[in-house]
């Protein structure tokens, strides 16, 4: 772990320059607005270690898969979320000497992300090689009020000299992806234009032909007076820089405002991009930095009113949960059902930035509880729109008859993950898609979703499972071979308990959904039967599988087996590992990992989390006490599930340990991998760990239930929650809890197991 970031309730703070951690900071201080995002790269040149990253939602490149031995069924490409044209750049020269924090002596440095306002701030003083000292302050935001605008205020003051300071704000589309499989550049220059203090470049992605027009306009002032001299243009194939040099006296205050527009062909015809970008940039410049910032801050104020979680008595925990909520909201706003939530969001390139099962298993509950119903619905509609591709994916692997296999990694519904043990075997992701439909309807009561979209998806998924299992003569049961469960430190196993269980559950739920649509919407049901070509024989086959599925168990230990043969491993707990062995995936060979008993993340326990009510507490406890000590938590998705289960079992110290791990996973760099981007989707798990874990939230039988406890180190905590047409607030303290109903209708809930009615605009203590 690294603990160089200061603890603060509302801010992420780096005090002092840490070049060895710069890429970690670039991730942690990232900003975005749902439409585009930016790593915390410096505006000025920096020759030290850095991962340049500007990202535009939904824009990707199908990089050719790089594998040693091509096999039938391999995806043809791996989708890269592209490093997009750089809009933040401002080169600075002092009497011809380039400002570069890698070569200058940094006398003081502070980087600050104000999460309450959504603003990135940086202040530093440097002594350049010439001995000249410069004070610089930068303020940057990606507007939440206008998601096509980014703005920068860049202030410079000469401290011990008089001389010529040159500023060169620029747009650079000649960028690369660090993770390019073949060292290829992915952008082609299409058009560019420059005039006085504005510049525009339209670039197009190879193959996918997305176009992005990136524009800028800037103003420069000295001691409050505008600098009017003409800018000198520097134009290359995919670059435009506009330079202005100013004679300065010691102590002069120079301020450069840079307004950027990022316009994508996902939202406009290509012929309109340049004109629209000019319009956006001019409007931003005319509005001015202060008014743009004020409108942006107001959006964040409104979001925090609905989503904030307040923890009293533990600054590290408070900072962690707000950081997670902040990053989630600047990654996904829910206004476009074509978009989804990549595991790195707008903070890095790793994993291709594509959609994983993380969205359904972890992110959906967060948005259900903190945003309007349409946001979560759009996440499900995204998958419905990809159903034809899911059927194609299954067909490529030999499945027929409308069987659907949703991809492990995707941008457009097509599988684009090139590791066979994931692509072919980690098929439990299909179950998460179905579970999300169940979870959404259970929480919102939106049963219409089934007949509009959901049933088609459920049938496609059920058909996949019905073909993926096979009958075992020795067992006289259905089995499933050659899978990878949620624990990716085990590949190509037989009868992974979680996969078998969720497959059966999907078949049951699909049949239940059919019955519901048939009884509630008979005409629509008739349409769907014809469209899906479903008959009674198929229903009988599913029921036969449901009644005869094999689930591996260890009768002596009283636990479900992660997979057949798991007890044959050398069973040793994580506390027997040497510190230098961790994380295993960075220190052990894959062969050694696969042969070990160590578990990357919740596997059997993932199933117990999803299907809690189907197992008694003793079953939960036996499985948790066996598997958690074997778990290294080297998946970002692991700690949150363990925190929730530990809370359910009254293991409050373990729950708190797991909560801190998930809340501060990136801030403290637990797994030595924050440098390539944050773990955005697992951040939703942090919210779950607090609300479902410590808060004891459950949604069942059209009623919310709370059974909260307070961690020993906290004085209190409070969180907001949307539930159908109600807006709730729960406060948990040393003397008990209070549930407030900030809505015009009364609400029936269960508080510590007791049914209670909370009056409209009233509260109940418990």
Secondary structure as GFF3:
##gff-version 3
##sequence-region A 1 766
A	DSSP	beta_strand	5	6	.	.	.	ID=ss1
A	DSSP	beta_strand	11	15	.	.	.	ID=ss2
A	DSSP	three_ten_helix	19	21	.	.	.	ID=ss3
A	DSSP	alpha_helix	22	28	.	.	.	ID=ss4
A	DSSP	beta_strand	31	32	.	.	.	ID=ss5
A	DSSP	beta_strand	36	38	.	.	.	ID=ss6
A	DSSP	beta_strand	54	56	.	.	.	ID=ss7
A	DSSP	beta_strand	60	64	.	.	.	ID=ss8
A	DSSP	beta_strand	77	81	.	.	.	ID=ss9
A	DSSP	beta_strand	90	94	.	.	.	ID=ss10
A	DSSP	beta_strand	97	98	.	.	.	ID=ss11
A	DSSP	beta_strand	105	114	.	.	.	ID=ss12
A	DSSP	beta_strand	119	127	.	.	.	ID=ss13
A	DSSP	beta_strand	133	142	.	.	.	ID=ss14
A	DSSP	beta_strand	149	158	.	.	.	ID=ss15
A	DSSP	beta_strand	163	172	.	.	.	ID=ss16
A	DSSP	beta_strand	187	195	.	.	.	ID=ss17
A	DSSP	beta_strand	198	205	.	.	.	ID=ss18
A	DSSP	beta_strand	211	222	.	.	.	ID=ss19
A	DSSP	beta_strand	225	226	.	.	.	ID=ss20
A	DSSP	beta_strand	232	236	.	.	.	ID=ss21
A	DSSP	beta_strand	239	248	.	.	.	ID=ss22
A	DSSP	beta_strand	254	264	.	.	.	ID=ss23
A	DSSP	three_ten_helix	270	272	.	.	.	ID=ss24
A	DSSP	alpha_helix	273	287	.	.	.	ID=ss25
A	DSSP	alpha_helix	289	307	.	.	.	ID=ss26
A	DSSP	beta_strand	309	312	.	.	.	ID=ss27
A	DSSP	alpha_helix	315	331	.	.	.	ID=ss28
A	DSSP	three_ten_helix	350	353	.	.	.	ID=ss29
A	DSSP	alpha_helix	358	358	.	.	.	ID=ss30
A	DSSP	pi_helix	359	363	.	.	.	ID=ss31
A	DSSP	alpha_helix	364	370	.	.	.	ID=ss32
A	DSSP	alpha_helix	373	385	.	.	.	ID=ss33
A	DSSP	alpha_helix	387	396	.	.	.	ID=ss34
A	DSSP	alpha_helix	420	423	.	.	.	ID=ss35
A	DSSP	alpha_helix	429	444	.	.	.	ID=ss36
A	DSSP	alpha_helix	448	449	.	.	.	ID=ss37
A	DSSP	pi_helix	450	454	.	.	.	ID=ss38
A	DSSP	alpha_helix	455	468	.	.	.	ID=ss39
A	DSSP	beta_strand	470	472	.	.	.	ID=ss40
A	DSSP	beta_strand	477	479	.	.	.	ID=ss41
A	DSSP	alpha_helix	497	520	.	.	.	ID=ss42
A	DSSP	alpha_helix	522	532	.	.	.	ID=ss43
A	DSSP	alpha_helix	536	547	.	.	.	ID=ss44
A	DSSP	beta_strand	553	554	.	.	.	ID=ss45
A	DSSP	beta_strand	559	560	.	.	.	ID=ss46
A	DSSP	three_ten_helix	566	568	.	.	.	ID=ss47
A	DSSP	three_ten_helix	574	576	.	.	.	ID=ss48
A	DSSP	three_ten_helix	579	581	.	.	.	ID=ss49
A	DSSP	three_ten_helix	584	586	.	.	.	ID=ss50
A	DSSP	alpha_helix	590	595	.	.	.	ID=ss51
A	DSSP	alpha_helix	604	610	.	.	.	ID=ss52
A	DSSP	three_ten_helix	612	614	.	.	.	ID=ss53
A	DSSP	alpha_helix	617	627	.	.	.	ID=ss54
A	DSSP	three_ten_helix	628	630	.	.	.	ID=ss55
A	DSSP	alpha_helix	638	648	.	.	.	ID=ss56
A	DSSP	alpha_helix	652	663	.	.	.	ID=ss57
A	DSSP	three_ten_helix	674	676	.	.	.	ID=ss58
A	DSSP	alpha_helix	680	688	.	.	.	ID=ss59
A	DSSP	pi_helix	689	694	.	.	.	ID=ss60
A	DSSP	beta_strand	698	700	.	.	.	ID=ss61
A	DSSP	beta_strand	703	706	.	.	.	ID=ss62
A	DSSP	beta_strand	716	723	.	.	.	ID=ss63
A	DSSP	beta_strand	726	733	.	.	.	ID=ss64
A	DSSP	beta_strand	736	741	.	.	.	ID=ss65
A	DSSP	beta_strand	747	751	.	.	.	ID=ss66
A	DSSP	beta_strand	754	758	.	.	.	ID=ss67
A	DSSP	beta_strand	762	765	.	.	.	ID=ss68
###
